Amino acid sequence: MRLTGGGEVPPWAGEPLEDSYAGGYSITWNYPVFKSLDKVRLEKLNAWARTISLQQLFSYDDIWSPKATASKDSAVIALLSQEKAAREAALTQSVLMPSRRFARHITFTHYTEMSGAAHPSHGLTHPIFDYLSGQQVQAESLFKRGAKGQLTQMLEQSIERSFRETPALNIDDLGNCRRNRQFEWDAVSILSNHEIIVEFPSVPGENASCGEGYYILSSPAIKKLLISSQGFSKGEMLYSPTN
């Protein structure tokens, strides 16, 4: 498997866009293509990966997403290169990357970016696909009821610990960082049955005062919070885009 789907679209060369900043950026659209599962499951997984990457690329527009999904990749690239309305409806980045494969689940990291006058705005989520059922599942559904409260506490402790261990951070900013980096299920990526990552999108000013928004929560308590810890006892890291 390698990141072969999608492509790159150069900066806009046509008549000026309504948002002049957007035209100055290239568009990066990529999604993984898998080759090692049985045919039926493979088709569902690959169709989902492509669809979700396009839905996010056109996340603020419900017209172009279905049109792009029904087109070949080359036609989507041509559309974004030549059609002004489509270009104005698109973000500047939608990159879906696989992270780990477990007994029946594959975890992903999805990066998005939207151009802006001051600086681009970034998005980051961690979708999960159940390739036995052929559907995306929410991280929350894999944990027991009440897990969010315990994981929130673990995240707050991890943020506080990062301030103690990073001399460059000012303890006076701790409260504000806790408010800005509250626990959300979309930020969760499962590493094993006792370890998860809680990761937030890049925000330049926030990163300067709070540190990189990347927290590894490792504890035997996580195993007890999972509905089926056995399903995440063994994971295979999926290396993309170079594998």
RADATA-V143771 format. One record per backbone hydrogen bond with DSSP energy under -1.0 kcal/mol. NH is the residue of the N-H (numbers start at 1). CO is the residue of the C=O. If there is no record, write none. Layout:
NH_CO ; NH_CO
This chain:
4_2 ; 5_31 ; 7_29 ; 9_27 ; 12_23 ; 23_19 ; 25_22 ; 27_9 ; 28_92 ; 29_7 ; 30_94 ; 31_5 ; 33_2 ; 42_38 ; 43_39 ; 44_40 ; 45_41 ; 46_42 ; 47_43 ; 48_44 ; 49_45 ; 50_46 ; 51_47 ; 52_48 ; 53_49 ; 54_50 ; 55_51 ; 56_52 ; 57_53 ; 58_54 ; 59_56 ; 61_58 ; 68_64 ; 69_65 ; 70_66 ; 71_68 ; 76_72 ; 77_73 ; 78_74 ; 79_75 ; 80_76 ; 81_77 ; 82_78 ; 83_79 ; 87_83 ; 88_84 ; 89_85 ; 91_57 ; 92_113 ; 93_113 ; 94_28 ; 95_111 ; 96_30 ; 97_109 ; 99_107 ; 101_236 ; 102_105 ; 103_231 ; 106_129 ; 107_100 ; 108_127 ; 109_97 ; 110_125 ; 111_95 ; 112_123 ; 113_93 ; 114_121 ; 121_114 ; 123_112 ; 125_110 ; 126_186 ; 129_106 ; 130_135 ; 131_104 ; 134_130 ; 135_130 ; 137_128 ; 141_138 ; 142_139 ; 143_140 ; 144_225 ; 147_144 ; 150_146 ; 151_147 ; 152_148 ; 153_149 ; 154_150 ; 155_151 ; 156_152 ; 157_153 ; 158_154 ; 159_155 ; 160_156 ; 161_157 ; 162_158 ; 163_159 ; 164_160 ; 165_161 ; 169_166 ; 173_170 ; 174_171 ; 177_173 ; 178_174 ; 179_175 ; 180_176 ; 181_177 ; 187_184 ; 188_185 ; 189_197 ; 191_195 ; 192_195 ; 196_217 ; 197_189 ; 198_215 ; 199_187 ; 200_213 ; 207_203 ; 208_204 ; 209_205 ; 210_206 ; 211_207 ; 214_212 ; 215_198 ; 217_196 ; 219_194 ; 222_219 ; 226_222 ; 227_142 ; 232_229 ; 233_230 ; 236_101 ; 238_99
